[in-house]
Amino acid sequence: MATLSKILDEIQSYLPGCNTRIVEKAYEWAARIHEGQMRKSGEPYLSHPMEVAYILAQMKLDLPTIAAGLLHDVVEDSQVSIEDIKKEFGEEVAFIVDGVTKLKNLPSSVDKLTQQAESLRKIIFAMSKDLRVILVKLADRLHNMRTLEYQAEHKRQRIAKETLEIYAPLAGRLGIDWVKCELEDLAFKYLYPKEYERLKIEVEKRVKEAKEYVENVKKILEELLEKNNIKGKVLGRVKHLYSVYKKLQKYNLTIDELDQIYDLIGFRIIVNTVEECYKTLGLVHTLWTPIPGRFKDYISLPKPNMYQSLHTTVLGPNSKKIEIQIRTEYMDRVANEGIAAHFLYKEGIFTSKHGHYKYLEWLSKLIELQKELKHPREFLESLKLDLFPDEIYVFTPKGDVIVLPVGATPLDFAYAIHTEIGNRCVRAFVNDKLVPLDYKLNTGDIVKIETSPYQKPSRDWLKIVVTGRAKSRIKQWFKREEKEKLINLGKELLHKELKKYKTSLNAFIQEINENSSFLENFKINTLDELFYQIGSAKVSAKNVARIFAEKTGKFISEEELIEKIPKEAPKEKIFLETTKDIIVVEGTKDVLFHLAQCCKPISGDEIIGYITRGKGISVHRIDCPNLKDLDSERFVEVRWGRYDNRTYPVHLYIICLDRKGLLANISSAIAAAESNILKAEVRTTSDKKAFFEFYIEVNDKNHLDKIISNIYKIEGVLNIERRIG
């Protein structure tokens, strides 16, 4: 466990003689505030902020950051306010603590996905002003991942997934390689425990077997440097487990085929100057044959996280492929510590006001994203995509470098230049050759885009682009177009209803322009917004017309109105008159809804609403795979309301070890939970596996959980899935 003296010793190792009073005071505060609190591991809660502070000291960060690490949980866990921290520790520490403090003002009804999205928005906004916010958050997440075993299984899965998708890539973007690697390996361990343990054993076995070969290669390289009067050192390094696992997946290999991964062990040559880096590269290529297409120069073209190095793959001793990296001592520090490596050299590197963010263009894109993408699912998907670590470097005809993710197309390039260039893109040339818009770009390509004022985006483009920026710009264009259509639809619907009161849309518009207070009835500020809400089925045209008629003295009774409508006329029903209020939409009453057939939500599921044309709101499970293809502008927050004694169909897929009486056992477990079986199917295989598909009726999510729990108690049951359809 980290102690105060251990933290202070670490600080003195890179800031000798500094006054550490602010850190000591932060420790005293944390110790007092967290006194008596315990972690799930049984340790005193103080151990967590202490470990966070020690990790920050290992990153070689400044004193306010380490003090903030000690205080990062005090606002959440006590009555201490950000103002109290500002008064005692200054504005810097208070801002960092506030940046990592969880949002407290979200409604209790908000689902987990929205909570995650809003918390990440807050962090991104804070880190845009001061990068130290994300560094404290990364240290916090690293220690939480080190102690994840004490959390419940469902929490372990959620936290590990978020770590792998968000926080490890963020550490990579900031160039803090050791944090990124440890976060990835820990997430890998909890998300895929069997694969993790097996791969760990296999990698360790091969590293042990290759020990003699590694020493031989190191000796040859050291002699090569000495012979050519280059002072440097040679290191052999083992790839971290998750990077090996990713490489197996990339080449569709199993763990049994691990021997096909040639660079489990790589070599790093560290020299003194950039000139020596290139000289060493030439010597290595003279000694061993380089593999074509495997050379990368990140010195002349650094990665966005400031990483610099030469990478090459050669046929080494015994014709084995070996990967070699060549860099200077400073480059090696940056490769491991990233932005933190600059702290000692550039005062104020962490705050945007000092203008040191020019090399962090990806951060500007993240800030843009969090402002543009309002829907949580869309924001999170774009965030994960834009944090993806594998990148290519392409050029404009003028020689400017554009950084894009692997798999990017000319359309992504066009939108990276400017939104209008993307929207008006008609054709693309790569290295002076005409290519289709879905062509996959490669590092070094020179891309030229041609535009036309008559071109407009196609929905098919969403299947072509991979960057969050391009996707959001294309969707924005369609949202604007869709909004215009819905405004016109709203006008048509309202005009139809107003005619029943012997008035017109023009008269309505004129009246509202003279007396805009009418719009306050619907909590709307403009006429266009009212028409849009009507066209979106969020506001009833019938209600608007009726209220307007009442307030202007043009009211006709419901009875008179019914008499005036021809008997054969269809009765348009947008809103339900019902007491079965099982779905609630905030701010509305009696909204027509239906449960989506694609994912079949049941009471208690996390849900979201989607506005359909003329059919009210379609209610989906929050994890419905079809949501990604829907227009995010039409999503609305919904929740389960009054219980109405209805039942819901559920499809269960059960995998078991086959034995006699299994079907009867499972059927009995379902019946014991007072559920009705609609249909059952069974399939067995030669390897003694049985696959059951049960279609049952349940009252709600709690009822389903009880049924699944009962089935899991049966001998031989391996896995149970709730399936869509």
C-alpha positions, 0 to 999 in steps of 0.5 A: 500500500502507498504511504505518504512517505512513499509518495513524497520520496517519489516526488523528490526523485524528479522535483528535488528540494520542492516544498511538498506542503500542499500534498501533505495538507491534502493527505491530512484532509483526505485522512480526516474525511475518509476516516471510518470509510471502507472499500469493498476489499475490506481496506480503509477507503483512504488506501484508494486516494493514496494509491491514486496519488502515488500513480500520479507521482509515478507519472512525474506530475506536478504538486497540484495534480497529486494533491487533487488525486488525494482529494478526488473523492472528498466531494462525492463522499462528504459535505465538503464543497468545491468552494471549500477546496478552492479556499484551502488549496487554490483554484487549480486543485479545485478545478481538477477535483471538480472535473473528476467528480461524478455528476450529481444532478442527473434524474434517478430515472436516467439510464446507465448509458446516459449517465456514462455519456454525460460523465464523459462529456463533463470530463472532456469539457474539463480536460479541454481546459486542463489536461490534468483532469484526465490524468487524475481520472486515469490514475483513479481508473487504474487503481480501480481496475487493480482492485476490480475483483472485489466488485460484483460480476456485472459491475466488473464487466461494465467497468472493464468494457468501459476501460477497454473502449474509453480509458485505455485509448485515452491513455494511448492518445496522451502517450502514457504507454505503461498506463494504457498497457496495464489498463488493457491487460486488466480489462482483458483479464476480466472480460475474457478470463479463460483466454487471458489465462491460457494466453498468459501461459502460452506467451510465458512458455514461448518467452522462456524458450526464446531466452537464448535467441533474444540474448544472441540478437541483443549481443549482435546489435550491441556489437554492431553499435560498438563497432560503429562508435555509436553509444546506445543500449539494446533492450528486448521487450515482450508485447503485453498480452492484450496486444498479442490477443488483438494481433491473433484476432486481426489475422483470425488466429487461435491461441493454438496458432500463437507461433505464427505471431513473430513479434512476441518479443521485439527489440528496442535500440536507444541512441543519443541523437536523431542522426544516430537513429537513421545511421543505426537503421542503415546498419541494421538493414545492411546486417539483416534483410528488411521486410518490404512494407514493414518500415515506419518513420515516426520521427519525421512524421510523429504520431498525434500523441508526440510518439517518435521512433523508427520501426522496421522488421527484418529477417534476423538470425535463423531467418526469423522475423524480428521487429526493431524500434530505434529512438533517442532517450528522450523519444523513449521517455515520451513513448512511455510517459507521453504528455507527462514527459513534457512537464519538466520541460514546459511549464503550464503544458497542461492548461489550454491557456498556455497554447500547448494543445496544437499537437493534440488535434484529436482533443479538439475533435472530441470537444467538437463531438461532445458539443454536436452529438446530443444523443448519448448512444451516438456520442459514445459510439463516435467517441469510441471510434475517434479514440481508436488507436490505429491511424494512417497519415495521408496528404493534401495536394499541398503537402499538409498531413491529415491523420485518419483512422485505419479504414478511412475513405476519401469521404472521411478525408473530405469531411476532415478538410471541411464540412462543405467539401464533404457534403459536395464531394463528387469524386476523389483522386488518390495518387493522381488516380480516380478511386471510388468514394469507399476506397480504403486509404493508406499511409502516404496517399496524396488525396485530391477531392473534387466537388460540385454545388449540385451534390448532396450527401447520400444515406449510403455515405454513412456506410462508407465513412468511419470517422465520428466527424464525417458521420455526424456531419452527414447526419446533421445534413439529413437532420436539417432536411428531415426537420424541414419535412417535419415542419411542413408535415406539422403545418399540414396536420394543424391546417387540417384540424383548424379547418374543423373550427372554420379557421385557417393556418394563415389566420393561426400564424397571424394571431400567434405573431401578434400574441406569442403568449399562446405558445407558452401553453406548450412550452415552445418559443417559436412557430417553427418549433411548434410545427416541428413538434406536431410533425414529430408527434410530440404535440397533438395538432388536435389539441393545438387547434382546440386550445386555439379555438377556445382562446380566440372564441372560435370554439366548437363543442366536441359534439358539434364537431363530431356531427360535422365530420362525415360518417365515412371520414377516417378518424386519425388517432395520434394520442391514446385515451387510455388508463393503461399508462405503462410507458411514460414520456416526460412532459406529455400525456396519453402518447400512443406507443407500441413495444418494438417487435425487433427487441421485445422489451419487457417491464423493467428493461432499460428502454428508449423511445423512437418517434415514428410517423403516424404510429406514435412512439416505438419503445426499444430496449436500450441494447437493441442492435437496430438503434444504431441505424435510426435517426438520433434526432427522433429518440425520446426518453421514456420509462415504465409507468403504471403496472397493468398485469400484462405478460410479455413473450421472451425467447430463452436460448439455453446451452447444457451438457446433455443428460436424461430428464433435462427437458423436464427439469428446465420445464419444471423450473419455469413452471415453479416460477409461475411462467407459461411455456408457449413453445419449446425446441431442443437440439442435441449434438454428438459431443453431448451438448443440448441446445434448448429454445424456450418461448415463455411468458413473463410479468416483468424483468424481475420475474424473468431474472427469477426464472433464469436463476432457477434454471441456472441451479439445474445440473448441466446448465452452462449458459442462458441467453435472452434472444431477440426474436 
